[in-house]
Amino acid sequence: MKKRELDLLVLSDLHLGTYGCRAKELLEYLRSVRPRMVVLNGDIIDIWQFKKRYFPKAHMQVLKRLLKLAAKVPVYYITGNHDEALRRYSPSRLGNLHLVDKLELILDGERYWFFHGDIFDTSVTTAKWLAKLGGWGYDLLIRTNNVVNRVLEMTGRPRMSFSKKIKNSVKRAVKYINDFEATAAEIAIHDGHDHVVCGHIHQPGSRMISTEKGSVHYMNSGDWVEHMSALEYQGGRWRIYVHGTDHVPVERPVPAITSAVFA
């Protein structure tokens, strides 16, 4: 199979080591692309919920594939809340593999800011036990959803997402997502960035956000638990990739990578 060439690939919220991780599909995807640079935008290995008795072969194969990429191209591993234990070692570097807490890219004069986004989540910053409890509950919901979807597929009916239905129907969940995006945009505008790229909320997206102080292009790479999504840059354009569907073009083109700064 001919691999698709990518200038930059952004992945986040893989949650390797949990029952919800769609590692087999992710492995299929990684085998289908050849990126020149990779940004892993947090929650790659789920250290919060890590269990020695559960780390399937497909999960290990994903790690090996990412390390194989790091042997050839720059790979930036940005720490998230579920892999925050790695922050004590950040920043550090092993060959092409960079462990960082945030990343800035200069793309032909335009500034990009990559970070996971958990710093905006008060449940993570002020009540970590509550956030961890929520993580376990989310994983249980996904495991139940997977069982239901297998039954639906066996009967020829379309898959459904419990989490997506909850997010779309609960006003507080919708408000949280909107507030998250707005906060990321406001800080990015204040710091003079033209683009801000996050993960954390498991909601792939791309849109321009404007305030009285300016505008910024907000993007989110989504996750590989529910959406199986990524951000791809190739040929001067960003695209949202959703596994099993057509590519979704992002609303504005961007230029080629010229330099990177990380911290």
N, C-alpha and C positions, 0 to 999 in steps of 0.2 A: 504494500500500500504506500503510495506516494504521500510524504508528509507535507503539511502546509507550513510554509515559512512565515515566521512572525518576528517582528522587530522587538516586541515586548509583550510578555504574558504576565497578567496579574491574577493570582489566586488567593482566596482567603477562606477561613472557617471550614477547613477540611475535617476537623475533629477526628483525626486518626486515633484509633483506640477506643472508639465508642460504637455502639450498635447502630447508630443512625448514619454513620459515614458510608457514603456510596463509593467505596474504594474501587470496586470492579469497573464501574462506569468511568471514574476518574482515571484509572489506569488506561482504559481504552482511549480516552481523550489525550493523555500525555503521550501515548504512542503514535498519535496522529499528527502531532505538531513538532516543529523544530524552531524554538525561540532563540533569539540572540541575547536576551536578557530575561530574567524571571524575578518577579516581586511576589513573595509569599507574605500576605498582609495580615498575619496573626491567626491564632487559634488553629495552627497546623496540626500539632500533636496535642491532644486533650489531656494535659497532665492532671487537671482537676479530677477527671473521672477515670484515670488510667488504672487498669487492672492487669496484673501479670498474667492472669489466666485467659485474658481476652485481647489478643492482638493477631488477628487472622493473617494468613499468607498474603492476601491482596493488599492489606495495609502495609505490610513490610515491603511488598513490591513497589508500592507508591513511593515509600521512602528511598528505596534503592534507585528508582527512576529519577527522583529529584537530586540525589547525590551524583548520579551519572551526568545529569545536566550541569551540575556545579563543577564537574571535572572539565567542562568544555566552555561554559559561558558564565558570566556573573549571575549569582543568585543571592538575592537579599531577603533574609528571613527577618521580618519585622515581628516583634513580640506582641502577643495579645493577652487578654486576661486569663484564658484557659491554659496558656503556656507562659504565664508571667514568671514562673520559677527560673526561666532562662534570662530574665532581665538582670540578674546579678552578674552575668557574664558579658553583658552588652556595654559598649560595642566591642566586638572581637571579630577576628577574621581567620579563616583557614582556607588558603588558596583563593578560589573564586567565591567561596561561601562567606557571606557577611551576616553577622548577627547584629541587628540594630533595633532601636526603639521607634525610629522614624526615619524617613528618607526624603530627600529633596532631589529632584531631577530638573535640570535646565534643558528645555526642549526648544532649541532655536530661539532663545530669548524669552520664552515663557516659563514661569516657575510652577513646578508641580510639588505638591506636598502629599506624601503617602504616610498614613499611620492607621492603626487598627480602629481606634474610636472608643475604646472602653473608658477613656478618661472622662467622657461625657455622661457615663452611666453611674448615677449616684448609688445604686444597689451594689455596684462593684467597688466603688471608692469608699463608701461609708458602712456598708453592711455586707461584707464578703460572704458570710455564712448564708445570707438570704440569696445572694446571687448563685452560690454553689447549689443550694437547694433547688432553685429555679432551673439550674442546668441539669440536675438529675431528673426533675419532673419533665423537662423538655425531651430528654433522651427517652424516657418511658413513653411519652406521647408519640415520638417518632417510631419506636419499636412496635407499639400498638398499631400505628398507622400502616407500617410495613406489612403486618399480618393481614390487615383489612385489604390492602392493595393487592396482595397475592391472591386473595379470594376473588376480588373484582376482576383481575386479569384472567383467572381460570374460568370465570363466567362470561368473559368477553365484554366486560364493562370498563369504562375509563377509570384511571387512577384518580384519587382525590387526596388533598392535603388538609389534614385536621388543623395544622398550625396556621396555614394560610387563611383558612376560613375564620379562625379565631382572630387573627391579626386584622382581617378586613372587616369583621363585624363588631369588634370591641373598640369603642371610641378612644379609650385610653391607650390602646396599642397603636392605633393610627396616629394619635397625637404624639406619642413617644417617637415614632419614626420621623414625623414631620419636624419635631423639635430637634432631634438628633441631626438631621440634615441642615436645618437652619443654623444650629450652633457651630457645626463644622464649617459652614460657609462664612459665617460672621468672623470667626477667628482667622480663616484663610484670607479673607479680604483685608482684615486688619494687618496681617503680616505681609501683605503684598503678593500673595500667591494668585496665579491665574487659574489653577486647577487644584482640586483637593480630591484624594482617592482614599476611601475607607472600606472597612469590612464591618464586622461585629453584629450588625442588625439582621443579617441573613436576608437582605432585600436588595437584589441587583437593581441598579438604576443609573440614569444619567440625565441631568437637567441643569439649566442655567438658573442660578439663584441670585437675585438682585436685592440689595438693600440701599439705603440712602447714602452709604459710603462706597458703593461700587457693586461689581458683579463677579461671580466666580463660577466655573464649571465644576459641578459636583458629580462624582462617579462612585459607585459601589460595586464591588465584584461579586457580591452575593455569597453563596456557600455551596458545599457539596454534601449537604444533608437533605435539603428540600429541593432547591432550584437547580443544582448541578450547573453552575454558571461561572463564567470567567470574563475578564476584560482582555481583549486582544488589540494590539496596535500593529498595523501593517500597511505599508504603502501610503502613509500620511493620514490614516484614519483609524479611529477607535471603533471597536465593535463589542457589543455584549454577546458572548457566546452562551447558549443554553443547550446542554447536551440532549440530543434527540430531536432538536428542532432546527429551523433555519437560524442563521446569524441575525442578530438585531443591530442595525447600524446605530452608532452614537450620533448625536445631533450636530457635532461640529468636528472638522478634521483638525489634526494637530501635526506639527513638524517632527522631524527626526531627532533622536536623542543625541545630545552633544556632550553632556557631562553630568556627574552625579555628586551629591554631597550627602553624607549620612551622619547620624548622631545617635 
